[in-house]
Amino acid sequence: MNGESQNIEWKESWRDEYLKWISGFANAQGGTIVIGKNDEGIITGLKDVANLMEEIPNKVRDVLGILVDVNLHNKAGKEYITIEVPPYPYPVSYKGQYHYRSGSTKQELKGAALDKLLLQKQGKRWDGVPVPNVSIADLSNDAFAIFRKKATQSKRLTEDILDEGNDLLVERLQLKEGTYLKRAAVILFHPDPEKFVTGACVKIGFFRTNTDLLFQDVIQGSLFQQVEKTLDLLFTKYLKAAIGYEGMVRVETFPFPEAALRESLFNALAHKDYSSGIPVQISVYDDKIVFWNAGQLPDNWTIDRLTQKHPSVPYNPDIAAAFFRAGYIESWGRGIEKINDACEAAGTPLPVFNTEFSGLMVTFKSATVEKTVEKTVEKTVEKDKAKAIIDLIKENPRIAGSKLQKATGLTRRGVEWNLEKLKKEKRIERIGADRGGYWKILD
């Protein structure tokens, strides 16, 4: 208990409103509330401890309907209490409100966030919820055709299974809950999933600047159709390929590795939080491309952990399973590893991952821009060093080369190279011999 964190909260005295914090810990990963400790971590002590030791567990039981351990401690003659809250397998409400501990803050859950908690506590995921009034006949034959083609290529389903009818294939993919189709089946195979799920589409736009949109497209249809249409638009309309030749063979090279962009799209669609109502967004610029999808990392996860080789639970397990069998993704938790590998193989900068914008943002920068930046930096540094040498000569026309090295941080060869360059540019002139002579400023 060295500091407040995801699982620890300090309170100087007890108030009944702290039952909300207990609810938040119970709905998250559990935690400890220390009563009698201020925000600076100093034990301040409590009065009437005996009454609190009886009052707190009774109020927790009566208001929240759960049991917690309330323990008495003494430090340097000052008594304080710790309330140990275990994580509960079912949602715990405080007077009809549901709270959740996230990071070092407590949030009241409403709307989609509350739905997610209730489903999670029931052992279900959002994409596994049954949808009434939708049948196999309502699904798209084109979507099933795309899936069968991709699954045949990936060899992750046998030909016997792929030759079965659509109804049996849906059963094999476990996309039914009793007699109902799951949300995953609707998003994957329905020709208009937005009829049931707001924002179940992809928006792609070309930007001159962050606020100057030149043109855009909205890709709709079943999720399998969105994948194919988005990739086609991305590589035929939005990205310009450099043309080269290997012998007599024409070769097109895109500014970003194709494999990395494909993997980013597959992961954005498979792991997006569809309850958010926000489309997957792809922003294309001359020098970069940005993928963004709504969603959250699992509790206690960070970008550093995300970019390491850690397996993770799919955000939408039923959708992810179908993407896996279609060969779009390999195994859970390897998407970012594959993206980085593709960039390293292509010799392009590694992408930047960011979760500060209520979702996961992946930004790719082109290798040509990176090289241009490097050259610009080199030229700026070179220009600054030349100016420094001229300023030093102005102060002391007879300055020695060793002193120029020390003052500019250049090597002996670096000083000699800059002096020769300045002489060729007619900016300085050497008067007299190397020993006993001096420098004259011409410009």
C-alpha positions as a Markdown table, in Angstrom:
| # | Residue | x | y | z |
|---|---|---|---|---|
| 1 | Met | 0.0 | 0.0 | 0.0 |
| 2 | Asn | 2.7 | 2.5 | -1.1 |
| 3 | Gly | 0.3 | 4.6 | -3.0 |
| 4 | Glu | -3.2 | 4.9 | -4.4 |
| 5 | Ser | -3.7 | 2.8 | -7.5 |
| 6 | Gln | -6.1 | 0.6 | -9.5 |
| 7 | Asn | -6.7 | -1.5 | -6.4 |
| 8 | Ile | -6.1 | 0.9 | -3.5 |
| 9 | Glu | -8.0 | 4.0 | -2.2 |
| 10 | Trp | -7.2 | 6.2 | 0.8 |
| 11 | Lys | -9.9 | 8.0 | 2.8 |
| 12 | Glu | -9.3 | 10.1 | 5.9 |
| 13 | Ser | -12.7 | 9.3 | 7.5 |
| 14 | Trp | -15.7 | 7.2 | 6.7 |
| 15 | Arg | -18.7 | 8.4 | 4.8 |
| 16 | Asp | -21.6 | 6.3 | 3.6 |
| 17 | Glu | -21.0 | 7.5 | 0.0 |
| 18 | Tyr | -17.9 | 5.4 | 0.0 |
| 19 | Leu | -20.2 | 2.4 | -0.5 |
| 20 | Lys | -20.0 | 3.5 | -4.1 |
| 21 | Trp | -16.2 | 2.9 | -4.1 |
| 22 | Ile | -16.8 | -0.6 | -2.6 |
| 23 | Ser | -19.3 | -1.3 | -5.4 |
| 24 | Gly | -16.7 | -0.1 | -8.0 |
| 25 | Phe | -14.1 | -2.4 | -6.6 |
| 26 | Ala | -16.5 | -5.4 | -6.5 |
| 27 | Asn | -17.5 | -4.8 | -10.1 |
| 28 | Ala | -13.8 | -4.5 | -11.3 |
| 29 | Gln | -10.8 | -6.5 | -10.0 |
| 30 | Gly | -11.4 | -6.0 | -6.3 |
| 31 | Gly | -9.3 | -3.7 | -4.0 |
| 32 | Thr | -8.6 | -2.2 | -0.6 |
| 33 | Ile | -10.0 | 1.0 | 0.9 |
| 34 | Val | -8.0 | 2.4 | 3.8 |
| 35 | Ile | -10.0 | 4.6 | 6.2 |
| 36 | Gly | -7.9 | 6.8 | 8.4 |
| 37 | Lys | -5.2 | 7.8 | 5.8 |
| 38 | Asn | -5.1 | 11.1 | 4.0 |
| 39 | Asp | -4.3 | 11.8 | 0.3 |
| 40 | Glu | -0.6 | 12.2 | 1.2 |
| 41 | Gly | -0.5 | 8.7 | 2.6 |
| 42 | Ile | -0.2 | 9.8 | 6.2 |
| 43 | Ile | -2.0 | 7.8 | 8.9 |
| 44 | Thr | -4.3 | 10.3 | 10.6 |
| 45 | Gly | -6.1 | 7.8 | 12.8 |
| 46 | Leu | -9.8 | 7.3 | 13.6 |
| 47 | Lys | -12.2 | 8.0 | 16.4 |
| 48 | Asp | -15.0 | 5.6 | 17.5 |
| 49 | Val | -13.3 | 2.7 | 15.8 |
| 50 | Ala | -15.3 | 0.1 | 17.6 |
| 51 | Asn | -18.5 | 1.5 | 16.2 |
| 52 | Leu | -17.1 | 1.7 | 12.6 |
| 53 | Met | -15.9 | -1.9 | 12.8 |
| 54 | Glu | -19.5 | -3.0 | 13.3 |
| 55 | Glu | -21.3 | -0.3 | 11.2 |
| 56 | Ile | -19.3 | -0.7 | 7.9 |
| 57 | Pro | -19.7 | -4.4 | 7.3 |
| 58 | Asn | -23.4 | -4.2 | 8.2 |
| 59 | Lys | -24.0 | -1.3 | 5.7 |
| 60 | Val | -22.1 | -3.0 | 3.0 |
| 61 | Arg | -24.2 | -6.1 | 3.5 |
| 62 | Asp | -27.6 | -4.3 | 3.7 |
| 63 | Val | -27.0 | -1.7 | 0.9 |
| 64 | Leu | -24.8 | -3.7 | -1.6 |
| 65 | Gly | -25.7 | -7.2 | -0.6 |
| 66 | Ile | -22.1 | -8.4 | -0.4 |
| 67 | Leu | -19.6 | -9.3 | 2.3 |
| 68 | Val | -16.2 | -7.6 | 2.8 |
| 69 | Asp | -13.4 | -8.0 | 5.3 |
| 70 | Val | -13.0 | -5.0 | 7.7 |
| 71 | Asn | -9.7 | -5.1 | 9.6 |
| 72 | Leu | -8.4 | -2.9 | 12.4 |
| 73 | His | -4.7 | -1.7 | 12.4 |
| 74 | Asn | -2.6 | 0.4 | 14.7 |
| 75 | Lys | 0.5 | 2.4 | 13.7 |
| 76 | Ala | 2.4 | 4.6 | 16.2 |
| 77 | Gly | -0.7 | 4.6 | 18.4 |
| 78 | Lys | -3.1 | 5.7 | 15.6 |
| 79 | Glu | -5.8 | 3.2 | 14.6 |
| 80 | Tyr | -7.1 | 2.9 | 11.1 |
| 81 | Ile | -9.3 | 0.4 | 9.1 |
| 82 | Thr | -8.8 | -1.5 | 5.9 |
| 83 | Ile | -11.8 | -2.7 | 3.9 |
| 84 | Glu | -10.8 | -5.7 | 1.7 |
| 85 | Val | -13.2 | -6.0 | -1.3 |
| 86 | Pro | -13.0 | -9.1 | -3.4 |
| 87 | Pro | -14.1 | -9.1 | -7.1 |
| 88 | Tyr | -17.7 | -10.4 | -7.4 |
| 89 | Pro | -18.9 | -12.7 | -10.2 |
| 90 | Tyr | -22.2 | -10.8 | -10.5 |
| 91 | Pro | -22.9 | -7.0 | -10.9 |
| 92 | Val | -23.1 | -5.2 | -7.5 |
| 93 | Ser | -25.4 | -2.1 | -7.5 |
| 94 | Tyr | -25.5 | 0.8 | -5.1 |
| 95 | Lys | -29.1 | 1.9 | -4.8 |
| 96 | Gly | -29.7 | 1.0 | -8.5 |
| 97 | Gln | -26.4 | 2.6 | -9.7 |
| 98 | Tyr | -23.5 | 0.5 | -11.0 |
| 99 | His | -20.0 | 1.8 | -10.3 |
| 100 | Tyr | -16.7 | 0.5 | -11.7 |
| 101 | Arg | -13.1 | 1.1 | -10.6 |
| 102 | Ser | -10.9 | 2.0 | -13.6 |
| 103 | Gly | -7.3 | 3.2 | -13.0 |
| 104 | Ser | -7.4 | 5.3 | -9.9 |
| 105 | Thr | -10.9 | 6.7 | -10.5 |
| 106 | Lys | -14.5 | 5.5 | -9.9 |
| 107 | Gln | -17.0 | 5.7 | -12.7 |
| 108 | Glu | -20.8 | 5.3 | -12.7 |
| 109 | Leu | -21.6 | 3.0 | -15.6 |
| 110 | Lys | -24.5 | 3.8 | -18.0 |
| 111 | Gly | -25.7 | 2.9 | -21.4 |
| 112 | Ala | -23.3 | 0.7 | -23.4 |
| 113 | Ala | -20.7 | 0.5 | -20.6 |
| 114 | Leu | -23.4 | -0.8 | -18.2 |
| 115 | Asp | -24.6 | -3.4 | -20.8 |
| 116 | Lys | -21.0 | -4.5 | -21.2 |
| 117 | Leu | -20.6 | -5.0 | -17.4 |
| 118 | Leu | -23.8 | -6.9 | -17.1 |
| 119 | Leu | -22.9 | -9.2 | -20.0 |
| 120 | Gln | -19.4 | -9.8 | -18.7 |
| 121 | Lys | -20.7 | -10.8 | -15.3 |
| 122 | Gln | -23.0 | -13.3 | -17.0 |
| 123 | Gly | -20.0 | -14.8 | -18.8 |
| 124 | Lys | -21.1 | -13.3 | -22.2 |
| 125 | Arg | -19.6 | -10.9 | -24.7 |
| 126 | Trp | -21.4 | -8.2 | -26.7 |
| 127 | Asp | -21.2 | -10.1 | -30.0 |
| 128 | Gly | -22.7 | -13.3 | -28.4 |
| 129 | Val | -26.1 | -11.7 | -27.6 |
| 130 | Pro | -29.0 | -13.2 | -29.6 |
| 131 | Val | -30.9 | -11.1 | -32.1 |
| 132 | Pro | -34.6 | -11.7 | -32.6 |
| 133 | Asn | -36.4 | -11.5 | -36.0 |
| 134 | Val | -33.4 | -12.4 | -38.1 |
| 135 | Ser | -33.1 | -15.7 | -40.0 |
| 136 | Ile | -30.4 | -17.4 | -42.1 |
| 137 | Ala | -32.4 | -16.4 | -45.2 |
| 138 | Asp | -31.8 | -12.7 | -44.3 |
| 139 | Leu | -28.0 | -13.1 | -44.5 |
| 140 | Ser | -25.9 | -12.3 | -47.6 |
| 141 | Asn | -24.9 | -15.2 | -50.0 |
| 142 | Asp | -22.1 | -12.9 | -51.2 |
| 143 | Ala | -20.7 | -12.7 | -47.7 |
| 144 | Phe | -20.8 | -16.5 | -47.3 |
| 145 | Ala | -19.1 | -16.8 | -50.7 |
| 146 | Ile | -16.2 | -14.6 | -49.5 |
| 147 | Phe | -15.9 | -16.5 | -46.3 |
| 148 | Arg | -15.8 | -19.9 | -48.1 |
| 149 | Lys | -13.2 | -18.7 | -50.5 |
| 150 | Lys | -11.0 | -17.3 | -47.7 |
| 151 | Ala | -11.5 | -20.3 | -45.5 |
| 152 | Thr | -10.5 | -22.6 | -48.3 |
| 153 | Gln | -7.3 | -20.7 | -48.8 |
| 154 | Ser | -6.5 | -20.7 | -45.1 |
| 155 | Lys | -7.3 | -24.4 | -44.8 |
| 156 | Arg | -8.7 | -23.8 | -41.3 |
| 157 | Leu | -12.0 | -25.6 | -42.2 |
| 158 | Thr | -12.3 | -28.8 | -44.1 |
| 159 | Glu | -13.9 | -28.9 | -47.6 |
| 160 | Asp | -16.7 | -31.1 | -46.2 |
| 161 | Ile | -17.7 | -28.3 | -43.7 |
| 162 | Leu | -17.4 | -25.6 | -46.3 |
| 163 | Asp | -19.7 | -27.5 | -48.7 |
| 164 | Glu | -22.5 | -27.6 | -46.2 |
| 165 | Gly | -25.4 | -25.1 | -46.4 |
| 166 | Asn | -25.3 | -21.7 | -44.8 |
| 167 | Asp | -27.5 | -22.8 | -41.9 |
| 168 | Leu | -25.1 | -25.7 | -41.0 |
| 169 | Leu | -22.0 | -23.4 | -41.5 |
| 170 | Val | -23.5 | -20.9 | -39.0 |
| 171 | Glu | -24.0 | -23.7 | -36.6 |
| 172 | Arg | -20.3 | -24.9 | -37.1 |
| 173 | Leu | -19.1 | -21.3 | -36.4 |
| 174 | Gln | -21.2 | -21.3 | -33.2 |
| 175 | Leu | -23.0 | -18.2 | -34.3 |
| 176 | Lys | -26.4 | -19.2 | -32.8 |
| 177 | Glu | -27.9 | -19.0 | -29.3 |
| 178 | Gly | -30.7 | -21.5 | -29.2 |
| 179 | Thr | -32.9 | -20.7 | -32.2 |
| 180 | Tyr | -31.6 | -17.1 | -32.5 |
| 181 | Leu | -28.7 | -15.8 | -34.5 |
| 182 | Lys | -26.0 | -14.0 | -32.5 |
| 183 | Arg | -25.0 | -10.4 | -33.1 |
| 184 | Ala | -21.7 | -11.7 | -34.5 |
| 185 | Ala | -23.6 | -13.5 | -37.3 |
| 186 | Val | -25.6 | -10.3 | -38.2 |
| 187 | Ile | -22.4 | -8.2 | -38.4 |
| 188 | Leu | -20.4 | -10.8 | -40.3 |
| 189 | Phe | -23.0 | -11.9 | -42.8 |
| 190 | His | -26.0 | -9.6 | -43.0 |
| 191 | Pro | -26.0 | -7.3 | -46.1 |
| 192 | Asp | -27.0 | -4.3 | -43.9 |
| 193 | Pro | -25.7 | -4.8 | -40.3 |
| 194 | Glu | -26.2 | -1.0 | -39.6 |
| 195 | Lys | -29.9 | -1.8 | -39.5 |
| 196 | Phe | -29.2 | -3.5 | -36.2 |
| 197 | Val | -25.9 | -2.0 | -35.1 |
| 198 | Thr | -25.2 | 1.7 | -35.5 |
| 199 | Gly | -21.8 | 2.5 | -36.9 |
| 200 | Ala | -21.1 | -1.0 | -38.2 |
| 201 | Cys | -19.1 | 0.3 | -41.2 |
| 202 | Val | -15.8 | 1.8 | -42.2 |
| 203 | Lys | -15.0 | 5.5 | -43.0 |
| 204 | Ile | -11.9 | 6.3 | -45.0 |
| 205 | Gly | -10.8 | 9.8 | -46.0 |
| 206 | Phe | -7.9 | 11.6 | -47.7 |
| 207 | Phe | -6.7 | 14.6 | -45.8 |
| 208 | Arg | -4.4 | 17.4 | -46.9 |
| 209 | Thr | -4.2 | 18.5 | -43.2 |
| 210 | Asn | -6.0 | 17.4 | -40.0 |
| 211 | Thr | -9.0 | 19.7 | -40.9 |
| 212 | Asp | -8.8 | 19.7 | -44.7 |
| 213 | Leu | -10.6 | 16.6 | -46.0 |
| 214 | Leu | -10.3 | 16.2 | -49.8 |
| 215 | Phe | -12.5 | 13.2 | -50.4 |
| 216 | Gln | -13.9 | 10.2 | -48.5 |
| 217 | Asp | -15.8 | 6.9 | -48.7 |
| 218 | Val | -18.1 | 5.0 | -46.4 |
| 219 | Ile | -17.8 | 1.2 | -46.8 |
| 220 | Gln | -21.0 | -0.7 | -45.8 |
| 221 | Gly | -22.3 | -4.2 | -46.1 |
| 222 | Ser | -21.4 | -7.4 | -44.3 |
| 223 | Leu | -18.1 | -7.4 | -42.4 |
| 224 | Phe | -16.5 | -9.7 | -45.0 |
| 225 | Gln | -17.6 | -7.3 | -47.7 |
| 226 | Gln | -16.2 | -4.3 | -45.8 |
| 227 | Val | -12.8 | -6.0 | -45.6 |
| 228 | Glu | -12.6 | -6.6 | -49.3 |
| 229 | Lys | -14.0 | -3.2 | -50.4 |
| 230 | Thr | -11.8 | -1.3 | -47.9 |
| 231 | Leu | -8.6 | -3.1 | -49.1 |
| 232 | Asp | -9.5 | -2.5 | -52.7 |
| 233 | Leu | -10.2 | 1.3 | -52.2 |
| 234 | Leu | -7.1 | 1.7 | -50.0 |
| 235 | Phe | -4.7 | 0.3 | -52.6 |
| 236 | Thr | -6.3 | 1.6 | -55.8 |
| 237 | Lys | -7.7 | 5.0 | -54.8 |
| 238 | Tyr | -6.0 | 6.3 | -51.6 |
| 239 | Leu | -2.4 | 5.2 | -51.8 |
| 240 | Lys | 0.1 | 6.0 | -54.6 |
| 241 | Ala | 2.6 | 3.3 | -55.4 |
| 242 | Ala | 6.1 | 4.1 | -56.6 |
| 243 | Ile | 6.8 | 2.3 | -60.0 |
| 244 | Gly | 10.1 | 0.5 | -60.4 |
| 245 | Tyr | 11.5 | -2.4 | -62.4 |
| 246 | Glu | 13.4 | -5.6 | -61.4 |
| 247 | Gly | 14.9 | -6.5 | -64.8 |
| 248 | Met | 11.9 | -6.5 | -67.2 |
| 249 | Val | 9.3 | -6.9 | -64.4 |
| 250 | Arg | 7.4 | -3.8 | -63.3 |
| 251 | Val | 7.2 | -3.5 | -59.5 |
| 252 | Glu | 4.8 | -1.3 | -57.5 |
| 253 | Thr | 5.9 | -0.3 | -54.0 |
| 254 | Phe | 3.5 | 1.4 | -51.6 |
| 255 | Pro | 4.8 | 4.0 | -49.0 |
| 256 | Phe | 3.6 | 1.7 | -46.2 |
| 257 | Pro | 4.0 | -2.2 | -46.1 |
| 258 | Glu | 0.8 | -3.8 | -47.4 |
| 259 | Ala | 0.9 | -6.7 | -44.8 |
| 260 | Ala | 1.0 | -4.2 | -41.9 |
| 261 | Leu | -2.0 | -2.2 | -43.3 |
| 262 | Arg | -4.0 | -5.4 | -43.9 |
| 263 | Glu | -3.3 | -6.6 | -40.4 |
| 264 | Ser | -4.3 | -3.2 | -38.9 |
| 265 | Leu | -7.6 | -3.3 | -40.8 |
| 266 | Phe | -8.4 | -6.9 | -39.8 |
| 267 | Asn | -7.7 | -6.2 | -36.1 |
| 268 | Ala | -9.6 | -2.9 | -36.1 |
| 269 | Leu | -12.7 | -4.7 | -37.5 |
| 270 | Ala | -12.4 | -7.9 | -35.3 |
| 271 | His | -11.7 | -6.1 | -32.0 |
| 272 | Lys | -13.7 | -2.9 | -32.3 |
| 273 | Asp | -16.3 | -2.1 | -29.6 |
| 274 | Tyr | -19.4 | -2.3 | -31.7 |
| 275 | Ser | -21.5 | -1.0 | -28.9 |
| 276 | Ser | -19.9 | 2.4 | -29.3 |
| 277 | Gly | -21.9 | 3.2 | -32.5 |
| 278 | Ile | -18.7 | 4.7 | -34.1 |
| 279 | Pro | -17.3 | 3.4 | -37.4 |
| 280 | Val | -13.7 | 2.2 | -37.9 |
| 281 | Gln | -11.9 | 5.3 | -39.2 |
| 282 | Ile | -8.9 | 5.4 | -41.6 |
| 283 | Ser | -7.3 | 8.8 | -42.3 |
| 284 | Val | -4.9 | 8.9 | -45.2 |
| 285 | Tyr | -2.3 | 11.7 | -45.7 |
| 286 | Asp | 0.6 | 12.2 | -48.1 |
| 287 | Asp | 3.0 | 11.2 | -45.4 |
| 288 | Lys | 1.1 | 9.0 | -43.0 |
| 289 | Ile | -2.0 | 6.8 | -42.5 |
| 290 | Val | -4.0 | 6.4 | -39.3 |
| 291 | Phe | -6.2 | 3.6 | -38.2 |
| 292 | Trp | -8.6 | 4.1 | -35.3 |
| 293 | Asn | -11.3 | 1.8 | -33.8 |
| 294 | Ala | -13.4 | 2.3 | -30.7 |
| 295 | Gly | -12.5 | 0.0 | -27.8 |
| 296 | Gln | -10.6 | -0.4 | -24.6 |
| 297 | Leu | -7.6 | -2.4 | -23.5 |
| 298 | Pro | -8.2 | -5.1 | -20.8 |
| 299 | Asp | -7.9 | -3.8 | -17.2 |
| 300 | Asn | -4.2 | -3.2 | -16.1 |
| 301 | Trp | -3.0 | -3.3 | -19.8 |
| 302 | Thr | -0.8 | -0.6 | -21.2 |
| 303 | Ile | 0.6 | 0.1 | -24.7 |
| 304 | Asp | 3.9 | -1.3 | -23.6 |
| 305 | Arg | 2.3 | -4.6 | -22.7 |
| 306 | Leu | 0.1 | -4.5 | -25.8 |
| 307 | Thr | 3.2 | -4.3 | -28.0 |
| 308 | Gln | 4.9 | -7.2 | -26.4 |
| 309 | Lys | 4.2 | -10.9 | -27.1 |
| 310 | His | 1.3 | -11.4 | -24.7 |
| 311 | Pro | -1.8 | -13.4 | -25.7 |
| 312 | Ser | -5.1 | -11.5 | -25.0 |
| 313 | Val | -8.8 | -12.3 | -24.9 |
| 314 | Pro | -10.5 | -11.2 | -28.2 |
| 315 | Tyr | -12.8 | -8.2 | -27.7 |
| 316 | Asn | -15.4 | -10.0 | -29.9 |
| 317 | Pro | -14.6 | -13.7 | -29.6 |
| 318 | Asp | -17.2 | -14.9 | -32.1 |
| 319 | Ile | -16.3 | -12.4 | -34.7 |
| 320 | Ala | -12.6 | -13.0 | -34.1 |
| 321 | Ala | -13.1 | -16.8 | -34.4 |
| 322 | Ala | -14.7 | -16.3 | -37.9 |
| 323 | Phe | -11.9 | -14.0 | -38.9 |
| 324 | Phe | -9.4 | -16.6 | -37.8 |
| 325 | Arg | -11.0 | -19.4 | -39.9 |
| 326 | Ala | -11.1 | -17.0 | -42.9 |
| 327 | Gly | -7.4 | -16.5 | -42.5 |
| 328 | Tyr | -7.6 | -12.8 | -41.8 |
| 329 | Ile | -6.0 | -13.1 | -38.4 |
| 330 | Glu | -3.7 | -15.8 | -37.0 |
| 331 | Ser | -3.9 | -16.1 | -33.2 |
| 332 | Trp | -5.1 | -13.9 | -30.4 |
| 333 | Gly | -2.5 | -11.2 | -29.3 |
| 334 | Arg | -0.2 | -11.5 | -32.4 |
| 335 | Gly | -1.7 | -8.7 | -34.5 |
| 336 | Ile | 0.7 | -6.0 | -33.3 |
| 337 | Glu | 3.7 | -8.3 | -33.4 |
| 338 | Lys | 2.8 | -9.0 | -37.1 |
| 339 | Ile | 2.4 | -5.3 | -37.9 |
| 340 | Asn | 5.8 | -4.5 | -36.4 |
| 341 | Asp | 7.5 | -7.5 | -38.2 |
| 342 | Ala | 6.0 | -6.3 | -41.5 |
| 343 | Cys | 7.4 | -2.8 | -41.0 |
| 344 | Glu | 10.8 | -4.1 | -40.0 |
| 345 | Ala | 10.9 | -6.3 | -43.1 |
| 346 | Ala | 10.0 | -3.4 | -45.3 |
| 347 | Gly | 12.5 | -1.1 | -43.7 |
| 348 | Thr | 9.8 | 1.4 | -42.7 |
| 349 | Pro | 9.4 | 3.2 | -39.3 |
| 350 | Leu | 7.5 | 1.2 | -36.7 |
| 351 | Pro | 4.0 | 2.4 | -36.2 |
| 352 | Val | 2.9 | 4.4 | -33.1 |
| 353 | Phe | 0.2 | 3.0 | -30.9 |
| 354 | Asn | -2.0 | 5.3 | -28.9 |
| 355 | Thr | -5.0 | 4.7 | -26.6 |
| 356 | Glu | -5.6 | 8.3 | -25.5 |
| 357 | Phe | -8.5 | 8.9 | -27.8 |
| 358 | Ser | -11.2 | 6.5 | -26.5 |
| 359 | Gly | -9.9 | 3.7 | -28.7 |
| 360 | Leu | -6.8 | 2.2 | -30.3 |
| 361 | Met | -5.0 | 4.5 | -32.8 |
| 362 | Val | -2.3 | 3.1 | -35.0 |
| 363 | Thr | -0.2 | 5.6 | -37.0 |
| 364 | Phe | 2.1 | 4.7 | -39.9 |
| 365 | Lys | 4.7 | 7.1 | -41.3 |
| 366 | Ser | 6.2 | 6.6 | -44.8 |
| 367 | Ala | 9.9 | 5.8 | -45.1 |
| 368 | Thr | 10.4 | 8.5 | -47.6 |
| 369 | Val | 9.1 | 11.2 | -45.2 |
| 370 | Glu | 11.3 | 9.7 | -42.4 |
| 371 | Lys | 14.4 | 10.0 | -44.7 |
| 372 | Thr | 13.4 | 13.5 | -45.7 |
| 373 | Val | 13.2 | 14.5 | -42.1 |
| 374 | Glu | 16.6 | 13.0 | -41.4 |
| 375 | Lys | 18.1 | 14.9 | -44.3 |
| 376 | Thr | 16.4 | 18.1 | -43.2 |
| 377 | Val | 17.9 | 17.6 | -39.7 |
| 378 | Glu | 21.3 | 16.9 | -41.1 |
| 379 | Lys | 21.2 | 20.0 | -43.2 |
| 380 | Thr | 20.0 | 22.1 | -40.3 |
| 381 | Val | 22.8 | 20.7 | -38.1 |
| 382 | Glu | 25.3 | 21.3 | -40.9 |
| 383 | Lys | 24.2 | 24.9 | -41.3 |
| 384 | Asp | 24.3 | 25.5 | -37.6 |
| 385 | Lys | 27.9 | 24.2 | -37.4 |
| 386 | Ala | 29.0 | 26.3 | -40.3 |
| 387 | Lys | 27.5 | 29.4 | -38.7 |
| 388 | Ala | 29.2 | 28.5 | -35.4 |
| 389 | Ile | 32.6 | 28.3 | -37.1 |
| 390 | Ile | 32.1 | 31.7 | -38.8 |
| 391 | Asp | 31.1 | 33.3 | -35.5 |
| 392 | Leu | 34.3 | 31.8 | -33.8 |
| 393 | Ile | 36.5 | 33.1 | -36.6 |
| 394 | Lys | 34.9 | 36.6 | -36.3 |
| 395 | Glu | 35.9 | 36.6 | -32.6 |
| 396 | Asn | 39.4 | 35.2 | -33.3 |
| 397 | Pro | 40.7 | 35.1 | -36.9 |
| 398 | Arg | 43.7 | 33.2 | -35.8 |
| 399 | Ile | 41.7 | 30.5 | -33.9 |
| 400 | Ala | 43.3 | 27.1 | -34.0 |
| 401 | Gly | 41.6 | 24.0 | -35.4 |
| 402 | Ser | 41.7 | 22.2 | -32.0 |
| 403 | Lys | 39.8 | 25.1 | -30.5 |
| 404 | Leu | 37.2 | 24.9 | -33.3 |
| 405 | Gln | 36.8 | 21.2 | -32.6 |
| 406 | Lys | 36.2 | 21.8 | -28.9 |
| 407 | Ala | 33.8 | 24.7 | -29.4 |
| 408 | Thr | 31.6 | 23.0 | -32.0 |
| 409 | Gly | 31.8 | 19.4 | -30.9 |
| 410 | Leu | 33.1 | 18.4 | -34.4 |
| 411 | Thr | 35.9 | 15.9 | -35.1 |
| 412 | Arg | 39.1 | 17.1 | -36.7 |
| 413 | Arg | 37.9 | 15.8 | -40.1 |
| 414 | Gly | 34.6 | 17.5 | -39.5 |
| 415 | Val | 36.2 | 20.9 | -38.9 |
| 416 | Glu | 38.4 | 20.5 | -42.0 |
| 417 | Trp | 35.4 | 19.5 | -44.1 |
| 418 | Asn | 33.4 | 22.5 | -43.0 |
| 419 | Leu | 36.3 | 24.9 | -43.5 |
| 420 | Glu | 36.9 | 23.6 | -47.1 |
| 421 | Lys | 33.2 | 23.9 | -47.8 |
| 422 | Leu | 33.1 | 27.5 | -46.5 |
| 423 | Lys | 36.1 | 28.3 | -48.7 |
| 424 | Lys | 34.5 | 26.9 | -51.8 |
| 425 | Glu | 31.4 | 28.9 | -51.1 |
| 426 | Lys | 33.6 | 32.0 | -51.0 |
| 427 | Arg | 32.5 | 32.8 | -47.4 |
| 428 | Ile | 36.0 | 32.6 | -45.8 |
| 429 | Glu | 39.6 | 32.9 | -47.1 |
| 430 | Arg | 42.9 | 31.7 | -45.6 |
| 431 | Ile | 45.5 | 34.4 | -45.5 |
| 432 | Gly | 49.1 | 33.2 | -45.0 |
| 433 | Ala | 50.4 | 29.8 | -44.1 |
| 434 | Asp | 48.7 | 27.2 | -41.9 |
| 435 | Arg | 51.0 | 28.4 | -39.1 |
| 436 | Gly | 51.1 | 32.1 | -38.5 |
| 437 | Gly | 48.3 | 32.8 | -40.9 |
| 438 | Tyr | 44.7 | 33.8 | -40.2 |
| 439 | Trp | 41.1 | 33.5 | -41.5 |
| 440 | Lys | 39.3 | 36.4 | -43.3 |
| 441 | Ile | 35.5 | 36.6 | -43.5 |
| 442 | Leu | 34.3 | 37.3 | -47.1 |
| 443 | Asp | 30.6 | 37.1 | -46.5 |
